[in-house]
Amino acid sequence: MANSIILQHHTQPYDFVFKILLLGDSGVGKSTLLKQYIDHEFNNSYMTTIGIDYACKYFKLNNKAIKLAIWDTAGQERFRSITKAYFRGIQGVIIIYDVCDVESFEHIIYWLNLIHEYADDQHIKYFLIGNKCDLLNNRKISYEQGRKLADQYSCQFFETSAKYYNNIADAFYIVAEDLIKDSANFKKDEIVPRPADNGKKRCC
């Protein structure tokens, strides 16, 4: 398990803030995975995301205080015009597929192309997650297939179970670690927080 320290008070200053977008087809478990990461809660009856949801996580990594600003996007076709508006200023994209759903795996290429089209040629780190790996009897996409596609597009690759919290904390830890290592390639004014004005508190 990754050894990170969670910052309990969101008003604490932080050294880096990274904007991360979760992409993937509807039903792959983006919202449940994010809920597990933020609140350690699982709800099997999650409603489909309408447009965009937002959450943030604070922790210390390599003696730096980090804020991950995570945007959870809707996977349905009718909401994708909304999703495109959130591509600007992102540093990391996590594309999630369901290991039991071949179509969601095949659509990874679509999501990658969408990012390339609307992200204004900004520097972005890509990550790939195969979710629902606990459903062994229903698995359609092997670990090796996911790894091969991730290597093809130079993505970090993970398999997770949103239901049992398997590998979720470690995956986001590695995402943050990778973003810090690559921070010199991002626009500094977007990843390094500005000093607070007049003692005003930071908000989530």
N, C-alpha and C positions, 0 to 999 in steps of 0.2 A: 504494500500500500504506500502511496506517495506520502511523504512526510511534509505536509504543508500546515500552516497555522492560520486558522480562520480568525479574521478580525470581527469581533462581535459588534462594534459600534461603527455605524456607517458614516459618522461625522469625522472619523480619523482621516488625516491626510494620507495620500497614497502617491507613489512615485510614477506609476504607469497606469493608464486606463486603455484597455483594448476593447474595441467593438467587434463582436463576433455574431455572425448570422448563421442560424440553423436553417438548412434547406432540405427538401426531400418531399416525396409524395405524401398525400394525406393518409393517415393511418399507420405510418411507420414507427410512431412513438416519440416524435420530437418533444411534445409537451410533457409526456410522462417522464421522459429521460431528464428534461430540464427540472421538473418538479422534484425528482429524486435528488438531483445534484444540489439544488438550492435548499430544500426543506426536508430531505430524507423521507419523503412520503410517496406512496404509490396509490393511484386510484384507477382501477381497471375500467371505470365508466367515464373517462374524460370526454368532454364534448370537443368536437372539432374546432380548431382554432379559427376565429373569424378575423382575417386580416393579419394583424401583428400583435404578439404579446411580448412583454419585456421583463427581464429579471437581471439582478446583478449580484455578484459574489466578490467578497473581499478576503484576501489572505496574504500571508507573507511567503515569499519565495526568493531564495538566495539573498536574504537580507533586504529585499525590496518589498514595499507594500504595493499590492496589485489589486486593481479593480477590473473584473471582467463584466462588461456590459453586453448581455446576451439577448439577441432578438430572435424570437421564435416565430417563424412565418407559416402562413397557411399554404397547404400544398395543392388546394383545388385550383383549377384553371381560372375560375372567375375572380380569384383574389391575387393573381400573379402580377397584375399591373400595380397593385399596392406594394407588393414585395419588392419590385424593381426600384421603387423610390428609396429603399433603405440600403441599397448597395453602396451609395456614396459614403466614403470615409471609413469603410470597414477594413480591419487588418486581418481577420481570420474568417474563414467559411468552413462550417462543418456540414457536410452532406451526409444524410442519414438514410439508410435503406433498411428494409425488413428482410432478414435472412430467410423468411418463409414466403416471400413474395418476389417472384422473378421479375415482374414488371417494374417494381420499385428499384430493383438493381439495374435494369436496362435503362431506366430514366436518369441515371447518374450523369450520363453524357449530356442529356438535355440541360440539367442544372448547371453543369460546368460551362456549357455554351452560353447560357443565360447570363452567368456572371461575367464572362469575357465580353459580352455584348454591352452590358450596362454598367460596368464598374469603372469606366473612364480610364482604363489602363493603369489604375493605381496598383501599388505593390500589395499583394494579398498572399497569405499562407493558406493552403488547402489541407483539409483533414477529412477522412472518410470513416464512418461508423456503420457497422452492420449490427443492428439492434435485434432484440428478441432471441438471442442465442440460447436462452433457456428452453425454447420449444424444440427440443431435439428431434422429436418424431415428425415435426412439420417442416424441418429445414429443407430448403430448396437450393440455397447458395452456400457453397462450402467456404471455409476459412481461406483456403488456397485461392479460390476465385476472387474473393474480396481483396486479398493481399496482392494478387497479380494486377488487378485493375488499379489499385492504389499506387503500385510501383510504376505503372504505365504513365500515370499523371503526376508523379512525384508528390504523392500525398502521404502523410502519416496515417496509419490504419489501426483501427481498434474494433473489437467486437464487444458488445455490452448487453446486459439485461436490465432494462428499466425496472422490471418487476422485483428483481432481487438485488439491485444496486451493484451488480457485477461490473467491475472495471470502469465505472463512471467517474469516480473521483480521480483515479489514475489517468484516465484519458484527458480530462480537463487540466490536470496538473501538467501533463506533457504538452498540451496545447499552449498553456501559459508560458512554460519553459521555452518552447520553440519560438514564441512571439518575442520574448525578451531577447533571446539570442539574435533574432533578426531585426531588432528594434532600430538599428542604424539605418535600415532601408525604408522605414516609414517616415511620414511627415511628423516632425517632432511636436508641432503644435497640436497634433491630433492624439498623441499617445502620452505626452508628459503634461500632467495637470498644471494649469496656471495657478499662481498663489491666490488664495482666497482674498476677496476684497472686503476690507473693513470688518474682518473677523466673522464674516458670514459663514454659516455651516454649509458643507457640501451636502448634496442630496443624492439619492439613488437615481 
